[in-house]
Amino acid sequence: MIRTVPVTGSTNADLAARLVAGEAVPEGEWLIADRQQAGKGRLGRTWFDGAGNFMGSTLVHRIPGDPVAGTLALVAGLAVHSAAGPLIPPSHRAELKWPNDLMIGAAKLCGILLEAVGNHVIVGIGVNLAAAPELSDRRTIALSAFGRAPDRDHFAAVLAAAFDTELARWRTYGLAPVVNRWLAAGHPLGTPLQVGEPGEAPLNGSFAGLAEDGALQLRLDDGTTRVIHAGEVRLAGGSP
């Protein structure tokens, strides 16, 4: 089910509030806003809420046997890639950037934010359909760069169906197929990367794939490989 509201603070925060209040929010329900006044991204960043863009959240109820909750970022990334990929010309291949972005070249098209509430994981997704913000610290892009902006409601339906499919695969077959499919949709092996939170000296290396648990493998200049479970990842010379 997809619920739409004209304006809210944050769809993630709205779902969290309903869970905290004891409401039995069903898995598979989506909350989508025309505008968000307090949309958020990683590290407390504000997510741009341009009219016509997709801004929505859903949730996953954790059940015994599920893979690690954090790997839902890979699941969501694959769903967005599936929904947006056909709308992008072949000359501008969309690539997933670990752990939670969809990029076109060095420009960010989509961001994903996971938030845990008890035994639930809220999955927030923002996709630039009609407009992209102008930011000083990163490049951005919208699907409207390739023609008419996709209809938001139609895109939401396609994305919700894709997420249901990816979630079922994650639960049924485990993490290994998700990792393999993510690698096929992600930035190529050998892509130069920088890892480090803002204000820290970055760790430089190249993309060496994903570990079995979905962690990033970073090949350092000395030939060793560092496993990264969390952190700010940038395309070297590109955007975070």
HELIX and SHEET records of a PDB file:
HELIX    1   1 THR A   11  VAL A   20  1                                  10    
HELIX    2   2 ARG A   42  GLY A   44  5                                   3    
HELIX    3   3 ALA A   69  THR A   71  5                                   3    
HELIX    4   4 LEU A   72  ALA A   84  1                                  13    
HELIX    5   5 GLY A   85  LEU A   87  5                                   3    
HELIX    6   6 LEU A  143  PHE A  146  5                                   4    
HELIX    7   7 ARG A  152  TYR A  173  1                                  22    
HELIX    8   8 LEU A  175  ALA A  185  1                                  11    
SHEET    1   A 7 ILE A   2  THR A   8  0                                        
SHEET    2   A 7 TRP A  30  GLN A  36  1                                        
SHEET    3   A 7 PHE A  54  HIS A  61 -1                                        
SHEET    4   A 7 HIS A 120  VAL A 127 -1                                        
SHEET    5   A 7 ALA A 107  VAL A 117 -1                                        
SHEET    6   A 7 ASP A 101  ILE A 104 -1                                        
SHEET    7   A 7 ALA A  94  LYS A  97 -1                                        
SHEET    1   B 6 ILE A   2  THR A   8  0                                        
SHEET    2   B 6 TRP A  30  GLN A  36  1                                        
SHEET    3   B 6 PHE A  54  HIS A  61 -1                                        
SHEET    4   B 6 HIS A 120  VAL A 127 -1                                        
SHEET    5   B 6 ALA A 107  VAL A 117 -1                                        
SHEET    6   B 6 ARG A 139  THR A 140  1                                        
SHEET    1   C 5 THR A 225  ILE A 228  0                                        
SHEET    2   C 5 LEU A 216  ARG A 219 -1                                        
SHEET    3   C 5 LEU A 203  LEU A 210 -1                                        
SHEET    4   C 5 PRO A 192  VAL A 195 -1                                        
SHEET    5   C 5 VAL A 233  LEU A 235 -1                                        
END                                                                             
